[in-house]
Amino acid sequence: MKYAVLVKLRAPGGITVNYPLAPVPSPHYPLPPPTTLVGALAYPFLRLREAKETVEGSFSPAVKILDMVPYASAGTDGWVRTREVERIFQLMYQKKIRWNDMSLAYSVGARGLSRFADDKLYVLYIVTEKSLIDYAYGIVRIGKKEGIVSVEDVCYEELEKTVKYKEMGTFETFFYFPKDIAVVQRGQVISMPKLVKENFGTTVSPVMEDYIVNNGFEPIIGELKTNGALIKIEDFEIPIPRMLLEGKT
């Protein structure tokens, strides 16, 4: 059985998630991508098990819950991108003969940061194990370690009971979703890492997928395609791939 889990968070300091393989001053995602969300849920799950930093093959230990989380998304009533100056460790970019020169160890850079309306961020998880839901209360950070969050509430329901539309129907949402499941009137296309094992390793070629993300403070307005579905949990309408309802991931 699958469950739709809505986690209501506060992120007073904002959140930073850089594009894959990109340096600190590079553009960052306005909302945390699915892989980051799974990592946030895996953190409390793995801490209770005293998991290692990596597993066989240099994969993140977050892969241990990947099969239990076939889908994740995030939304907010509004977001803005900003930048903050921070100290950056740069010694690994220096020639080896300079590694003992601590005067070259640090520099400064402009870190990208997303801030959210009223500091509120909402996260949707589709999970296959009910026991995993309790760990959502233990989410304490998203993205970089500075991205501290607190959980205000966790709501869940059997996925089938949340379905509002299948195949067709209009919607308005602040949650991002795969581009190919709906036709939208407004929104932007952003490529983000997919929930596949390769993206939790040391790959230099991450597996990406195009998502529709809202434009700051404007909701996405759209209409489902035949491969899309719309769920409603509390007051939130959220488009998801229809295959999640058919037992396929």
N, C-alpha and C positions, 0 to 999 in steps of 0.2 A: 504494500500500500504506500502511496505517496502523500506527502503533507505539504501544504503551502504555509510557510513560516514568515511572518512579518516582524522584523526587528526595528523598533523605534530607538534611534540613537541621538545623542547630542555630541557635537564635535566643536567645542568652543575655540580650539586653536586651529581649525581647518585641517585639511588632509592633502598630502602630497603623494601622487603616484606618477612617476615619470614614464615616458614611452619606453618600451623594451630597448635595451642596449644603448640608451641615450644618457649623456652626462647631466649633471645637476642643472646647469642653466638652460637646458632644452625645454621645449613645450611639455606640458603635463596634461593628464586627463582631467576633465572637469568633474567627473564622477569616478569612483573606484571601479575598475573593470572586474569581470567575474572571477578571474584567478585571484585577485587581491581579496575579494570577499570570502572566497573559500579559505584562503590563508588566515583571515581574521577569525573564522569559525574554528579552524584547525588548531589555533594557538591554545585556547583553553582546553580543548579536547586532548591535545598532546602533552600539555604541562602536567596534567594529572597522571599521565603515564610515564613521565620523565623521559620523553622521547629524545633521540639524538638530533643534532642540528641537520644532518643529512641522512638519507637511507642509501641502500645499495644503488650504485650508478650515479651518485652525487645528486640525487633528486631531493627536493624539499620534502620533509616528513608530511607535509600537507597532502601528499598523494594518498596517504592512508585513509582519508575520508572522501577522496574524489569519487569513488564509485557510489557513495551515499548521497552525493549532492549533484544531480544531473543538470541543475540550472541555478543561476544566481543573477540578480539584477539590483540596481539601486536607483533611488529617486529622491528628489527634494523639491520643495516649493519654489526654490530659486537658488542659483549659484553664481558666483563671480570668481574670476581668476585674478590673482594678484601675485606679487613676488616679495620675498623677504631676503635680506642679506644674511648669510650664515658662513660660519667657518667650515672649510672643506679640507679634508685630509687628501693630499696629492702626492705623497711620496712614491706610491706605486707607479706613477707616471714619469718619475725621474730616472735618469740613468743609474745603473746599479752602483756605480762608484760614489754616488751622492746619497745613498740610503742612510748613511750614518750622520749626515748633516741635518740636524733637527730644525735648523733655521729654514729649511726648504720643505718641511713636512706639511705645513698648512698654508692655505691661501683663503681668499674669500670668493663667494659666488652668490648669484641671485637664485634662490630656490623658488620654484613655482609652487603656488598654494591655491587650493580651492576653498572658498568659504561659503557657507550655506545660510539661507534665510532662517533667522531665529536659531541658528546653530543646529538645525534639525536635519538629520539624514535618515532615510528609510531604506531598509534592505530586505529584499525578498530572497528566500531560499526555498527551492523545491528539494525535499529530502525523502529518502526511501526508508529511513530508520527513525522511528519515533523517539528513541533514546537520544538521538543527536540533538533534539530540540532544546533540551535542558542546557546544553553547552552554549547556546546563544546568549544566555544571561552572563556568561563569562567573557564576552567580547570586550576588550579594553583598548584596542588600537587597530587602526586600519592604515595600510601603506607603511610609510616610514615610522620608526619608533616614536617620533614626535607627534604622530597623528593619534593622540589620545582621545578616546571616546568613552561615553558612559551609556549604559542601557537604561532607557526609560520604561520600556514595555516590550513584551514578546507575545504575539498572538499567532495562533495556528489553527488550521482546520484541514480536514481531509481534502485533498486536491479536487476530487470530483464534485464535492459539495460547494466549491467556490466558483464553479464555471458559470459564466453569464452568457457567453456566445461561443459557438464553434463555427468555423469556416467563414462566417460573414457577420457584419455588424460594425457600427461606428463606435469610436471611443475617444476619450480625452485622458491623457496620462502624463505624469512627470517621470515615469520609469523608462529606462532605455530597454530596447529589445532588438532582436536580429532584424536587419533591414528587409529580408525576403519574406516576412510574414504579414506585412501590411503595406498599404499605400498611404502616404502621409501628405498633409497639406503644409505642415511646417515642422521643422526639426533639422538637425544636421547629421551627416554621416561621419562616424568616427570608427576607425578600425581598432579593435581591441583583441587581446589574446583569448582564445577559446579555452573551454574547460577540457583540456586533453593533457595526458601525462607529460608529453614532451615540453609543455610550457612551464613545468615545475622543476625542470632540470637546468643544465648549463648550456642549452642550445643557443646558437648564434642565428638561428632561423626560426623564430617563434611562429606558431600556427595562429593566424589571425582571422577575424571575422568582422564584417561590417555591421555596425549597430546604429540605430536611430537614437540620437540624444537630443533632449530639449534645448532650446536656445535660451539659456539663462533663466529668466523668470516666466517664460511662455510655455504652457503645456503643449505636448504633441497632440495634434488632432489627426485622426486617421481612420482607415477602414480596413478590416481584416481581409487577408487573402484566404484561400482554401486551406493553406497549411498553418493558419494561425488560430488562436483561441484567446478569449478574454476571460480572466478571472477577476473576482471582486472579493477582497478581504478587508473588512471594516469598510471605510469609505474610499478605498483605493482601487481603481480599475487598472489592471496590469495585463498587457498583451504577453503571451508566451507562445512558443512553438506548439502546435497541436500534437506533435508526436509524443510530447510528455504525457498526454492523456491516454495514449494508445499503448503504453508500456514500453515505448521505444525511447532511447536516449542517444 
